[in-house]
Amino acid sequence: LDLGTHNCRLLIARPTRDGFRVVDAFSRIVRLGEGVSQSGRLSRDAQDRTIDALAVCAEKLRRQGVGRVRGVATEACRLASNGAEFLQRIHRRTGIAFDLIDSEEEARLAIGGCVPLLDPACERAIIFDIGGGSTQIIWLDNQDGKARLTDSISIPFGVVTLGERVGTRALTRE
């Protein structure tokens, strides 16, 4: 379960001989980070939207008989002064526990999702993980077909934070 600044995403998979088989998925735009860049807090409306989405996720997990869940919360909960409190509220309401991960862990998870897509002949790669609250830029060394992290940086611009800072005034027909 990935609880980001913009989206809530769930992927349920079962192990197979070759890897995993997806058995259920869910994605909803919740805009959890709406207003955090100005107020420093998660708004009640954003929290309520997110709890509603996570209730759907909890039901899917129950129906599928999922025994192990990894929930990760990212930039909005890292930045918000009430982020940790909100994660406790989620646990009380849905039974789902979330890890508040740092940007380095976020980069490692992005690598895990992207490395299987790399051409083994490609010696180097850059991954851009554009989120709602931040963007991870990740440099990989892929020599010998074994991807290794060279460096990464997290910049505080995502679709929500940039939209709130710049708004639509930067967009013109041209």
C-alpha positions as CSV (number, residue, x, y, z in Angstrom):
1,L,0.0,0.0,0.0
2,D,1.5,3.3,-1.1
3,L,0.0,6.4,0.6
4,G,1.4,9.4,-1.3
5,T,0.6,13.1,-1.4
6,H,-1.7,12.7,-4.3
7,N,-2.7,9.0,-4.6
8,C,-3.5,6.0,-2.5
9,R,-2.5,2.8,-4.3
10,L,-2.9,-0.8,-3.4
11,L,-1.4,-3.9,-5.1
12,I,-2.2,-7.4,-3.9
13,A,-0.1,-10.1,-5.4
14,R,0.5,-13.8,-4.7
15,P,3.9,-15.5,-5.2
16,T,4.4,-17.7,-8.2
17,R,7.4,-19.7,-9.4
18,D,8.5,-16.9,-11.6
19,G,7.7,-13.9,-9.3
20,F,4.2,-12.6,-8.5
21,R,0.7,-12.7,-9.9
22,V,-1.4,-9.6,-9.3
23,V,-4.8,-10.6,-7.8
24,D,-6.3,-7.2,-7.0
25,A,-5.4,-3.5,-7.2
26,F,-6.8,-0.1,-6.3
27,S,-5.9,3.5,-6.9
28,R,-7.7,6.6,-5.9
29,I,-6.7,10.3,-6.1
30,V,-7.0,11.5,-2.5
31,R,-4.9,14.7,-2.5
32,L,-3.8,14.0,1.0
33,G,-1.1,16.7,0.8
34,E,-3.6,19.4,-0.3
35,G,-2.6,22.6,1.5
36,V,0.3,21.1,3.4
37,S,2.9,23.4,1.8
38,Q,1.0,26.4,3.1
39,S,-0.3,25.2,6.5
40,G,2.2,22.5,7.5
41,R,-0.7,20.2,8.4
42,L,-3.0,17.6,6.8
43,S,-6.5,19.1,6.5
44,R,-9.4,17.3,7.9
45,D,-11.1,17.0,4.5
46,A,-7.9,15.4,3.0
47,Q,-7.7,13.0,5.9
48,D,-11.3,12.0,5.5
49,R,-10.9,11.4,1.8
50,T,-7.9,9.2,2.5
51,I,-9.6,7.2,5.2
52,D,-12.5,6.5,2.9
53,A,-10.0,5.2,0.2
54,L,-8.2,3.1,2.8
55,A,-11.4,1.6,4.0
56,V,-11.8,0.2,0.5
57,C,-8.3,-1.1,0.7
58,A,-8.9,-2.7,4.0
59,E,-12.0,-4.5,2.7
60,K,-10.0,-5.8,-0.4
61,L,-7.2,-7.0,1.9
62,R,-9.8,-8.8,4.1
63,R,-11.6,-10.4,1.1
64,Q,-8.3,-11.6,-0.4
65,G,-7.2,-13.1,2.9
66,V,-4.0,-11.1,2.9
67,G,-1.8,-12.0,5.8
68,R,1.2,-9.6,5.3
69,V,0.8,-5.9,4.4
70,R,3.4,-3.3,3.8
71,G,2.0,0.2,4.0
72,V,4.3,3.1,3.2
73,A,3.5,6.8,3.7
74,T,5.6,9.4,1.9
75,E,6.1,13.2,1.5
76,A,2.8,14.6,2.8
77,C,3.0,12.6,6.1
78,R,6.7,13.5,6.4
79,L,6.1,17.2,6.0
80,A,2.9,17.6,8.0
81,S,3.1,18.3,11.7
82,N,0.2,16.0,12.2
83,G,1.4,13.2,9.9
84,A,2.3,10.7,12.5
85,E,-1.0,11.4,14.4
86,F,-2.8,10.7,11.1
87,L,-1.1,7.4,10.6
88,Q,-2.3,6.4,14.1
89,R,-5.8,7.4,13.1
90,I,-5.6,5.3,10.0
91,H,-4.5,2.3,12.1
92,R,-7.4,2.8,14.5
93,R,-10.0,3.1,11.8
94,T,-8.8,0.5,9.3
95,G,-6.4,-1.8,11.1
96,I,-3.7,-0.9,8.5
97,A,-0.3,0.1,9.8
98,F,1.9,2.4,7.8
99,D,5.7,3.0,7.9
100,L,6.6,6.6,7.4
101,I,9.5,6.2,5.0
102,D,12.3,8.7,4.2
103,S,13.2,9.8,0.7
104,E,16.1,7.2,0.5
105,E,13.7,4.3,1.2
106,E,11.3,5.8,-1.4
107,A,14.1,5.8,-3.9
108,R,15.0,2.2,-3.1
109,L,11.4,1.1,-3.7
110,A,11.2,3.0,-7.0
111,I,14.4,1.1,-8.1
112,G,12.8,-2.2,-7.2
113,G,9.8,-1.4,-9.4
114,C,11.8,0.0,-12.3
115,V,14.9,-2.3,-12.6
116,P,13.0,-5.2,-14.2
117,L,12.1,-2.8,-17.0
118,L,15.7,-1.8,-17.8
119,D,17.4,-3.1,-20.9
120,P,20.2,-5.4,-19.5
121,A,22.6,-3.9,-22.1
122,C,22.0,-0.4,-20.7
123,E,25.0,0.6,-18.6
124,R,23.5,3.5,-16.8
125,A,20.0,4.8,-16.2
126,I,18.1,7.6,-14.5
127,I,14.7,7.1,-12.9
128,F,12.3,9.9,-12.3
129,D,9.7,9.1,-9.7
130,I,7.3,12.0,-9.9
131,G,4.9,12.0,-6.9
132,G,2.4,14.4,-5.5
133,G,4.8,16.0,-3.0
134,S,8.2,15.3,-4.2
135,T,10.2,13.9,-7.1
136,Q,13.0,11.4,-6.7
137,I,15.8,11.5,-9.2
138,I,17.8,8.2,-9.1
139,W,21.0,7.4,-10.9
140,L,21.8,3.8,-11.5
141,D,24.9,2.0,-12.7
142,N,23.6,-1.1,-14.6
143,Q,26.9,-2.6,-15.7
144,D,26.9,-6.4,-15.9
145,G,23.1,-6.3,-15.7
146,K,23.2,-5.7,-12.0
147,A,21.6,-2.3,-11.2
148,R,23.4,-0.4,-8.4
149,L,22.4,2.9,-6.9
150,T,24.9,5.6,-7.8
151,D,23.1,8.5,-6.2
152,S,19.7,9.9,-5.6
153,I,18.1,13.2,-4.7
154,S,14.6,14.1,-3.5
155,I,13.3,17.5,-4.6
156,P,10.2,19.1,-3.0
157,F,8.3,19.4,-6.2
158,G,5.4,17.1,-7.2
159,V,2.1,17.5,-8.9
160,V,0.4,18.8,-5.8
161,T,3.1,21.0,-4.4
162,L,4.0,22.5,-7.7
163,G,0.4,23.1,-8.6
164,E,-0.2,24.9,-5.3
165,R,3.0,27.0,-5.7
166,V,2.5,28.0,-9.3
167,G,-1.2,27.3,-10.0
168,T,-2.6,27.7,-13.5
169,R,-1.1,31.2,-14.1
170,A,2.0,29.5,-15.6
171,L,-0.1,27.7,-18.2
172,T,-1.0,29.5,-21.3
173,R,-2.4,28.3,-24.6
174,E,1.0,28.8,-26.2
